[in-house]
Amino acid sequence: MMAPNEKAARVLPTSEAAQESQLNDLDSAISARRCKAVAKLAAQLALAGREVHELAGGGFMVCKHGHAHQAADLDALESFALRVGAA
């Protein structure tokens, strides 16, 4: 049992664990940034009357009035949005 003034011993992460934690933080930040970019483009395209669907195999399908355009990745989706005047 510890005395009231004693502090518990702190276990410092090993450098490998610290690096893993930093990588997880970076992955999470990148993922959040990507989600925001997708949401922004989807909103801009929605204002232009188009629906954006994220495909299970990667990429996006943009639809309007029975016509569809497939974008292979986020860059292609952004390029399409610029081309149709939505971004």
KOLVEXLO-39963 format. One record per residue: residue number from 0; residue in three letters; x, y, z of N, C-alpha, C, CB in turn. Coordinates in Angstrom, 2 decimals. Glycine has a CB too. Example, Ala and Ser with C-alpha at 12.3 -4.5 7.8 and 13.67 -1.06 7.14 Angstrom:
<volos>
> 0|ala|13.19|-5.69|7.80|12.30|-4.50|7.80|13.20|-3.30|7.80|11.31|-4.47|9.05
> 1|ser|12.85|-2.25|7.08|13.67|-1.06|7.14|12.90|0.03|7.87|14.08|-0.60|5.72
</volos>
This chain:
<volos>
> 0|met|0.84|-1.17|0.00|0.00|0.00|0.00|0.89|1.24|0.00|-0.96|0.00|1.21
> 1|met|0.47|2.26|-0.74|1.28|3.47|-0.86|0.86|4.47|0.21|1.15|4.09|-2.27
> 2|ala|1.85|5.24|0.62|1.56|6.32|1.56|0.82|7.42|0.81|2.88|6.88|2.21
> 3|pro|0.07|8.29|1.47|-0.73|9.31|0.79|0.09|10.24|-0.11|-1.45|10.13|1.80
> 4|asn|1.35|10.48|0.19|2.17|11.41|-0.59|2.97|10.73|-1.70|3.10|12.14|0.32
> 5|glu|2.91|9.41|-1.78|3.67|8.68|-2.79|2.95|8.71|-4.13|3.92|7.24|-2.35
> 6|lys|3.73|8.77|-5.18|3.15|8.71|-6.52|3.38|7.31|-7.08|3.77|9.79|-7.46
> 7|ala|2.44|6.86|-7.86|2.58|5.56|-8.49|3.68|5.62|-9.54|1.23|5.10|-9.13
> 8|ala|4.39|4.52|-9.70|5.45|4.46|-10.70|4.82|4.55|-12.09|6.29|3.16|-10.56
> 9|arg|5.43|5.34|-12.94|4.93|5.51|-14.30|5.75|4.66|-15.25|4.96|6.99|-14.73
> 10|val|5.08|3.95|-16.10|5.78|3.14|-17.09|5.84|3.95|-18.38|5.07|1.77|-17.32
> 11|leu|7.05|4.25|-18.79|7.23|5.01|-20.02|7.19|4.05|-21.21|8.55|5.81|-19.99
> 12|pro|6.54|4.45|-22.27|6.46|3.57|-23.44|7.84|3.39|-24.06|5.48|4.12|-24.48
> 13|thr|8.07|2.20|-24.60|9.33|1.96|-25.30|9.31|2.78|-26.58|9.54|0.44|-25.60
> 14|ser|10.44|2.95|-27.18|10.49|3.75|-28.40|9.65|3.10|-29.50|11.94|3.93|-28.88
> 15|glu|9.60|1.78|-29.53|8.79|1.08|-30.54|7.30|1.35|-30.30|9.07|-0.44|-30.51
> 16|ala|6.88|1.29|-29.04|5.48|1.55|-28.72|5.13|3.01|-28.99|5.19|1.20|-27.24
> 17|ala|6.06|3.91|-28.71|5.82|5.32|-28.97|5.69|5.58|-30.47|6.96|6.17|-28.38
> 18|gln|6.53|4.93|-31.26|6.45|5.09|-32.71|5.13|4.54|-33.24|7.63|4.39|-33.41
> 19|glu|4.70|3.39|-32.71|3.42|2.80|-33.12|2.27|3.74|-32.80|3.21|1.43|-32.44
> 20|ser|2.33|4.36|-31.62|1.29|5.29|-31.21|1.26|6.51|-32.14|1.52|5.74|-29.76
> 21|gln|2.44|7.01|-32.51|2.51|8.15|-33.41|1.98|7.79|-34.79|3.95|8.66|-33.53
> 22|leu|2.27|6.58|-35.27|1.76|6.14|-36.56|0.24|6.03|-36.53|2.38|4.79|-36.95
> 23|asn|-0.30|5.51|-35.42|-1.76|5.41|-35.30|-2.39|6.79|-35.30|-2.14|4.65|-34.02
> 24|asp|-1.75|7.74|-34.63|-2.26|9.12|-34.61|-2.24|9.72|-36.02|-1.43|9.98|-33.65
> 25|leu|-1.16|9.46|-36.77|-1.06|9.97|-38.13|-2.11|9.34|-39.03|0.34|9.72|-38.70
> 26|asp|-2.29|8.01|-38.90|-3.32|7.33|-39.70|-4.69|7.91|-39.41|-3.31|5.82|-39.42
> 27|ser|-4.95|8.16|-38.15|-6.25|8.71|-37.76|-6.42|10.12|-38.30|-6.39|8.72|-36.23
> 28|ala|-5.38|10.93|-38.28|-5.46|12.29|-38.81|-5.65|12.28|-40.32|-4.19|13.09|-38.44
> 29|ile|-4.95|11.39|-40.99|-5.08|11.28|-42.45|-6.48|10.80|-42.80|-4.02|10.32|-43.03
> 30|ser|-6.97|9.83|-42.06|-8.32|9.31|-42.30|-9.37|10.39|-42.08|-8.60|8.11|-41.38
> 31|ala|-9.22|11.19|-41.04|-10.16|12.27|-40.76|-10.12|13.31|-41.87|-9.86|12.92|-39.39
> 32|arg|-8.92|13.63|-42.34|-8.77|14.61|-43.42|-9.42|14.10|-44.70|-7.27|14.92|-43.67
> 33|arg|-9.25|12.81|-44.99|-9.84|12.22|-46.18|-11.37|12.25|-46.09|-9.34|10.77|-46.37
> 34|cys|-11.90|11.89|-44.91|-13.36|11.90|-44.71|-13.93|13.30|-44.92|-13.71|11.40|-43.30
> 35|lys|-13.23|14.30|-44.44|-13.70|15.67|-44.61|-13.66|16.08|-46.08|-12.84|16.64|-43.78
> 36|ala|-12.62|15.66|-46.80|-12.51|16.00|-48.22|-13.62|15.33|-49.01|-11.14|15.58|-48.77
> 37|val|-13.91|14.06|-48.71|-14.99|13.35|-49.39|-16.32|14.02|-49.10|-15.02|11.85|-48.97
> 38|ala|-16.57|14.35|-47.84|-17.83|14.99|-47.45|-17.99|16.34|-48.15|-17.90|15.17|-45.92
> 39|lys|-16.91|17.10|-48.25|-16.98|18.41|-48.89|-17.31|18.27|-50.37|-15.65|19.16|-48.72
> 40|leu|-16.63|17.34|-51.06|-16.91|17.14|-52.48|-18.31|16.60|-52.70|-15.88|16.19|-53.10
> 41|ala|-18.76|15.68|-51.84|-20.11|15.13|-51.96|-21.15|16.24|-51.78|-20.33|14.01|-50.92
> 42|ala|-20.91|17.14|-50.85|-21.83|18.26|-50.63|-21.86|19.20|-51.82|-21.45|19.03|-49.36
> 43|gln|-20.68|19.50|-52.36|-20.61|20.38|-53.52|-21.31|19.76|-54.72|-19.15|20.71|-53.87
> 44|leu|-21.11|18.45|-54.92|-21.76|17.77|-56.03|-23.26|17.66|-55.79|-21.15|16.39|-56.23
> 45|ala|-23.68|17.50|-54.54|-25.11|17.44|-54.21|-25.78|18.77|-54.54|-25.32|17.09|-52.71
> 46|leu|-25.11|19.86|-54.27|-25.66|21.17|-54.62|-25.81|21.32|-56.13|-24.77|22.28|-54.06
> 47|ala|-25.01|20.58|-56.87|-25.10|20.59|-58.34|-26.06|19.50|-58.84|-23.71|20.41|-58.97
> 48|gly|-26.78|18.85|-57.92|-27.77|17.86|-58.31|-27.24|16.47|-58.54|-28.43|18.30|-59.52
> 49|arg|-26.06|16.16|-58.05|-25.46|14.84|-58.25|-25.34|14.09|-56.93|-24.07|14.97|-58.92
> 50|glu|-25.47|12.78|-57.00|-25.29|11.93|-55.82|-23.92|11.27|-55.90|-26.42|10.86|-55.71
> 51|val|-23.25|11.15|-54.77|-21.95|10.49|-54.72|-22.08|9.25|-53.84|-20.84|11.46|-54.17
> 52|his|-21.62|8.12|-54.38|-21.63|6.86|-53.64|-20.21|6.32|-53.59|-22.61|5.83|-54.29
> 53|glu|-19.75|5.98|-52.39|-18.42|5.38|-52.26|-18.54|3.90|-52.54|-17.82|5.64|-50.84
> 54|leu|-17.70|3.38|-53.41|-17.77|1.98|-53.81|-16.96|1.10|-52.86|-17.25|1.82|-55.25
> 55|ala|-17.43|-0.11|-52.65|-16.77|-1.04|-51.72|-15.35|-1.37|-52.16|-17.58|-2.33|-51.60
> 56|gly|-15.12|-1.46|-53.45|-13.79|-1.79|-53.96|-12.88|-0.58|-54.10|-13.91|-2.46|-55.29
> 57|gly|-13.34|0.57|-53.64|-12.57|1.80|-53.78|-13.14|2.64|-54.90|-11.08|1.51|-54.04
> 58|gly|-12.97|3.91|-54.82|-13.47|4.80|-55.83|-14.88|5.30|-55.50|-13.47|4.12|-57.18
> 59|phe|-15.46|6.02|-56.45|-16.74|6.66|-56.24|-17.59|6.56|-57.50|-16.56|8.13|-55.83
> 60|met|-18.90|6.55|-57.31|-19.84|6.60|-58.41|-20.66|7.88|-58.22|-20.76|5.31|-58.46
> 61|val|-20.67|8.72|-59.26|-21.43|9.98|-59.22|-22.60|9.83|-60.19|-20.52|11.23|-59.58
> 62|cys|-23.82|10.07|-59.70|-25.01|9.86|-60.52|-25.85|11.13|-60.61|-25.85|8.71|-59.95
> 63|lys|-26.50|11.29|-61.78|-27.47|12.37|-61.97|-28.38|11.97|-63.13|-26.76|13.75|-62.25
> 64|his|-29.68|11.94|-62.88|-30.69|11.66|-63.90|-30.38|10.40|-64.71|-30.81|12.84|-64.83
> 65|gly|-29.99|9.33|-64.05|-29.75|8.07|-64.74|-28.39|7.96|-65.41|-30.79|7.87|-65.75
> 66|his|-27.59|8.99|-65.34|-26.24|8.95|-65.90|-25.26|8.78|-64.75|-25.91|10.24|-66.74
> 67|ala|-24.18|8.06|-65.00|-23.21|7.81|-63.93|-21.80|8.06|-64.42|-23.34|6.39|-63.41
> 68|his|-20.96|8.45|-63.50|-19.53|8.64|-63.77|-18.77|7.96|-62.63|-19.15|10.18|-63.88
> 69|gln|-17.80|7.12|-62.99|-17.01|6.45|-61.97|-15.68|7.17|-61.82|-16.80|4.96|-62.32
> 70|ala|-15.36|7.53|-60.57|-14.08|8.16|-60.25|-13.25|7.13|-59.49|-14.27|9.48|-59.41
> 71|ala|-12.04|6.90|-59.94|-11.20|5.85|-59.36|-10.73|6.16|-57.94|-10.00|5.63|-60.23
> 72|asp|-10.56|7.44|-57.63|-10.07|7.81|-56.31|-10.51|9.24|-55.99|-8.51|7.68|-56.23
> 73|leu|-10.04|9.75|-54.85|-10.45|11.09|-54.42|-9.98|12.17|-55.39|-9.90|11.37|-53.02
> 74|asp|-8.79|12.02|-55.95|-8.29|13.00|-56.92|-9.18|13.03|-58.17|-6.84|12.67|-57.32
> 75|ala|-9.59|11.86|-58.63|-10.47|11.79|-59.80|-11.84|12.40|-59.49|-10.63|10.33|-60.27
> 76|leu|-12.33|12.19|-58.27|-13.61|12.78|-57.86|-13.51|14.30|-57.85|-14.04|12.26|-56.47
> 77|glu|-12.40|14.81|-57.33|-12.20|16.26|-57.31|-12.09|16.82|-58.72|-10.93|16.61|-56.51
> 78|ser|-11.39|16.11|-59.58|-11.25|16.53|-60.97|-12.61|16.57|-61.66|-10.30|15.59|-61.73
> 79|phe|-13.44|15.56|-61.41|-14.78|15.53|-62.00|-15.62|16.69|-61.48|-15.47|14.20|-61.71
> 80|ala|-15.54|16.95|-60.18|-16.30|18.06|-59.59|-15.90|19.39|-60.22|-16.09|18.11|-58.05
> 81|leu|-14.62|19.57|-60.47|-14.15|20.80|-61.14|-14.66|20.87|-62.57|-12.61|20.87|-61.13
> 82|arg|-14.64|19.73|-63.25|-15.07|19.68|-64.64|-16.54|20.04|-64.81|-14.82|18.30|-65.20
> 83|val|-17.39|19.63|-63.84|-18.82|19.92|-63.97|-19.21|21.21|-63.26|-19.65|18.76|-63.41
> 84|gly|-18.22|21.93|-62.73|-18.47|23.22|-62.10|-19.04|23.14|-60.69|-19.40|23.99|-62.94
> 85|ala|-18.83|22.01|-60.01|-19.35|21.84|-58.67|-18.35|22.24|-57.59|-19.78|20.40|-58.46
> 86|ala|-17.10|22.35|-57.95|-16.08|22.69|-56.95|-15.40|23.99|-57.28|-15.03|21.58|-56.84
</volos>
